[in-house]
Amino acid sequence: MRAPAVLLSLAAGVLLAGCHDAPSSDTLIGYWTADNLHFSATATGAVLDMPCLHATYGPIVLTSDGKIMATSTSLTVTGNIMHSPGAELQINGGRDGQSLALSVVIVNTSPVNDPLSVLLSPGGSHDPLLCTA
């Protein structure tokens, strides 16, 4: 009689293990903008665009206290932005009501850049950002 209960427990464990890739309810999803900065986040990843800079991220999962800490999976830089090969774009911050407060900095580069702090509003323009540098 124990065999069916063991099989049922094993089957439930396998089903639950298969759900680990499902987006968390704490995954950041939305679109925010500020002057010269667009940030979009979906269950599958995020993109940050600035003039002369484009960074992609995996899914952005909020920490237990609602903060964001993520490093880009790819970074494309054009123009006169100083960076080193292998540099990454790091974002830190969190939600501020409907807005998104971010600190953005290029890491793993020389010279070290100062972070840019910006408050983004929900929605906004999807117009492309032009690099003029």
C-alpha positions as CSV (number, residue, x, y, z in Angstrom):
1,M,0.0,0.0,0.0
2,R,3.0,2.4,0.5
3,A,4.1,2.1,-3.1
4,P,1.2,4.2,-4.5
5,A,1.8,6.9,-1.9
6,V,5.5,7.0,-2.7
7,L,4.9,7.2,-6.4
8,L,2.3,10.0,-5.9
9,S,4.9,11.9,-3.8
10,L,7.6,11.3,-6.4
11,A,5.3,12.5,-9.2
12,A,4.3,15.6,-7.3
13,G,8.0,16.4,-6.6
14,V,8.8,16.0,-10.3
15,L,5.9,18.3,-11.3
16,L,7.0,21.0,-8.8
17,A,10.6,20.8,-9.8
18,G,9.5,21.4,-13.4
19,C,8.0,24.7,-12.3
20,H,11.2,26.3,-11.1
21,D,11.7,28.3,-14.4
22,A,8.3,29.9,-14.2
23,P,8.4,33.7,-13.7
24,S,8.3,34.7,-10.0
25,S,5.4,36.9,-8.9
26,D,8.3,39.2,-7.8
27,T,9.6,39.5,-11.4
28,L,9.6,43.2,-12.5
29,I,7.4,43.7,-15.5
30,G,6.7,47.0,-17.2
31,Y,8.0,49.9,-19.3
32,W,9.5,53.1,-17.8
33,T,11.1,56.2,-19.4
34,A,13.0,59.3,-18.5
35,D,14.8,61.9,-20.6
36,N,17.2,59.8,-22.8
37,L,16.6,56.5,-21.1
38,H,14.1,53.7,-21.7
39,F,13.8,50.6,-19.5
40,S,11.5,47.7,-20.3
41,A,11.1,44.5,-18.3
42,T,9.2,41.3,-19.1
43,A,9.1,37.8,-17.6
44,T,11.9,36.7,-19.9
45,G,14.3,39.7,-19.6
46,A,14.9,43.4,-19.6
47,V,16.4,46.1,-21.8
48,L,17.9,49.4,-20.9
49,D,18.5,51.9,-23.7
50,M,20.3,55.2,-23.6
51,P,21.8,57.2,-26.4
52,C,25.0,55.3,-27.4
53,L,24.3,52.4,-25.0
54,H,22.1,49.3,-25.1
55,A,22.1,46.7,-22.3
56,T,20.1,43.5,-22.0
57,Y,19.4,41.5,-18.8
58,G,17.8,38.3,-17.7
59,P,14.5,38.5,-15.8
60,I,14.7,41.2,-13.1
61,V,13.6,39.6,-9.8
62,L,12.9,42.0,-6.9
63,T,14.7,41.2,-3.7
64,S,12.6,40.5,-0.6
65,D,12.6,44.2,0.3
66,G,11.5,45.3,-3.3
67,K,15.0,46.3,-4.6
68,I,16.6,45.7,-7.9
69,M,20.2,44.5,-8.4
70,A,21.2,43.3,-11.8
71,T,24.2,43.1,-14.1
72,S,23.7,43.1,-17.9
73,T,24.1,39.9,-19.9
74,S,25.2,42.0,-22.9
75,L,26.3,45.6,-23.4
76,T,26.7,47.5,-26.7
77,V,28.4,50.9,-26.5
78,T,28.9,53.4,-29.4
79,G,30.1,56.9,-29.5
80,N,32.4,58.5,-26.9
81,I,31.4,56.5,-23.8
82,M,34.6,55.3,-22.1
83,H,34.6,51.5,-21.3
84,S,36.8,48.5,-21.5
85,P,36.1,45.2,-23.3
86,G,34.0,43.0,-21.1
87,A,32.4,45.9,-19.3
88,E,28.9,45.4,-18.0
89,L,26.0,47.7,-17.0
90,Q,24.9,47.4,-13.4
91,I,21.5,48.7,-12.2
92,N,20.4,49.1,-8.6
93,G,17.3,50.6,-7.2
94,G,13.6,49.9,-6.8
95,R,10.0,50.9,-7.3
96,D,9.0,54.3,-6.0
97,G,5.2,54.1,-6.2
98,Q,4.5,53.7,-10.0
99,S,8.0,55.1,-10.8
100,L,11.3,53.3,-10.9
101,A,14.4,54.7,-9.2
102,L,17.6,53.4,-10.7
103,S,21.3,53.9,-10.3
104,V,23.1,52.9,-13.5
105,V,26.9,52.4,-13.8
106,I,29.3,50.7,-16.2
107,V,31.3,48.1,-14.2
108,N,34.4,46.1,-15.0
109,T,35.9,49.0,-16.8
110,S,38.7,51.5,-16.6
111,P,38.5,54.3,-15.9
112,V,35.7,53.8,-13.3
113,N,32.6,55.8,-14.2
114,D,30.3,57.6,-11.7
115,P,26.8,56.1,-11.4
116,L,23.9,57.9,-13.0
117,S,20.8,58.2,-10.8
118,V,17.5,58.6,-12.5
119,L,13.8,58.4,-11.7
120,L,11.8,56.8,-14.5
121,S,8.1,57.3,-15.1
122,P,5.8,54.4,-16.2
123,G,5.0,54.3,-20.0
124,G,6.1,57.1,-22.2
125,S,7.8,57.4,-25.6
126,H,9.0,54.4,-27.5
127,D,10.9,56.7,-29.9
128,P,14.4,55.6,-30.6
129,L,17.2,57.3,-28.7
130,L,19.8,58.8,-31.1
131,C,23.6,58.7,-30.4
132,T,25.2,61.9,-31.5
133,A,28.6,61.4,-29.8
